[in-house]
Amino acid sequence: MRFSIKTLGCKVNLCESDEISNGLMEHGFQRVDYRNGDPHICIINTCTVTSESDRKVRQFVRRVRNTNKGAKIIVIGCFVGQNRKFLENSRVDL
C-alpha cells in the first residue's frame, strides 16, 4: 500500500510526520509523492498558527483531493480542531 505525507507547520509537526512515516514503512507501506505516486492514503499534518497557514492548508487539501480522487485523505494536527466544517465540506476521510 502506498502513502504520502505532507507537513505544513512547525518542527514538532515535522518530527511527528517522520515518526508516522517510519512506522508505516516498518509495516510494509511505501512512501510516494502525492503528485505522481498514486497513493492509497494521503496524510496532511497541519498547523493553524496564522491565517496564512490556514489558507495554505485549505489550498493543499483541495489540491490533494483533486489530484488523488481514489485516495483516503487524512488530516491531522491543530487545523483539525479549528476547522471541522471546512474538512467536512472538503470530502476528507479522517
CORKANOR-V127015 format. One record per backbone hydrogen bond with DSSP energy under -0.5 kcal/mol. NH is the residue of the N-H (numbers start at 0). CO is the residue of the C=O. If there is no record, write none. Layout:
NH & CO
NH & CO
This chain:
2 & 29
3 & 40
5 & 42
7 & 5
7 & 44
8 & 6
13 & 9
14 & 10
15 & 11
16 & 12
17 & 13
18 & 14
19 & 15
20 & 16
21 & 17
22 & 18
23 & 19
24 & 20
25 & 21
26 & 22
26 & 23
27 & 24
28 & 23
29 & 0
31 & 2
35 & 32
36 & 32
39 & 1
40 & 1
41 & 71
42 & 3
42 & 40
43 & 73
44 & 5
44 & 42
45 & 43
45 & 75
53 & 49
54 & 50
55 & 51
56 & 52
57 & 53
58 & 54
59 & 55
60 & 56
61 & 57
62 & 58
63 & 59
64 & 60
65 & 61
66 & 62
67 & 63
70 & 67
71 & 39
73 & 41
73 & 71
75 & 43
75 & 73
77 & 45
79 & 76
81 & 77
82 & 78
86 & 82
87 & 83
88 & 84
89 & 85
90 & 87
91 & 86
92 & 72
93 & 72
